[in-house]
Amino acid sequence: MTQNEFCQHIREIHELKVAQKHECAECIKTNSEWVHLRTCQTCGVTLCCDDSPNRHMTGHYHQTHHPVVSSAEPGERWLWCYEDDAFVEY
């Protein structure tokens, strides 16, 4: 896949933001558990995925409209754009 095939939101990312801690900041506040973590590529917050009970990253997208997240899981290298329903492995 060439860069021209990526959605505009993914093309605008020039440097990946990575998780500072391997935890969901919102789940920590409520003593909740998470399944997998995602890092917002706009603001850098790391939150839980849709397989997690609280789905904090999707809530973050709906609240902020930050479109692209990356997996914060070791060994996973992909981006997801909520707005364009686009998935890209790198």
N, C-alpha and C positions, 0 to 999 in steps of 0.2 A: 504494500500500500504506500503510495506516495503522499507527501504532505498535502498536496492539493485535494486529495480524496477525504481529508479530515474535515470535520465541521469547523466553522469559523472560530468557535470558542476554544476548541482544542488547538487550532493553528496559532492562536494568540498566546499560548503558553510557551515561554522560552526557557524557563528554569523551574523545575519541579519543586514544590514544597513537600517536605517530608515530615512525618510525625516526630515531635519532640519527645513524646512519651507514648508508650504502647498501651494506651488506655482511652476510654471514652470520657471526656471531661464532664459531660452531663450525667452519665451513669454513676460516676464517682460521687457526685453530689447527692444522689438518692440511694446509694448503696445497691445499685442494680447491676445485673450482669449483661455482657454483650457477647456476640458470636464472632464478628469480624469488624475491623476498623477501616474507615475511609478518611482521607485527608482532603479538605477543601483546597482547591488550587487558586482560589481568590484570596482567602484570608489565612489559610494555614491551620485552621482548627481541625482536630481529629475527633471524630464521633463514630457511633456504631452504625452498622449497615441495616438493611431492611430485613435480614434474617434474625436480627436482634429484637427483643420484645419492645423496645422503645423507639426504634427507627429514628434516632436523633439526626443522622445526616440528611435524611429526606425532609425532616422538619426544618432543618437549617436551610436547605434549598428553598422551601416554600416561604420561609420568613425573609431570607436575604436575596434570593434569586441569583446566588452564586452558582453558575451552571456546571462546573467541572470538578470531579473528585478523582482521586487516585486511590488504589488499594494501599493500605498501610500495613498489609500482611507481609511477613518475610517471604521472599521468593516470588511474589506476585508483582507483575509489572504491567499495569494497564490503567487506562483513563476511561471515565464514563461522563458523558454530558447529559444531564437531566433534560435540558431544553430541547436538544435535537435527538434524544434517544440514540446516542452514538457511543459505541464501544471501540477502543483501540488498544491493542497490545503493543508494547514497545520493548 
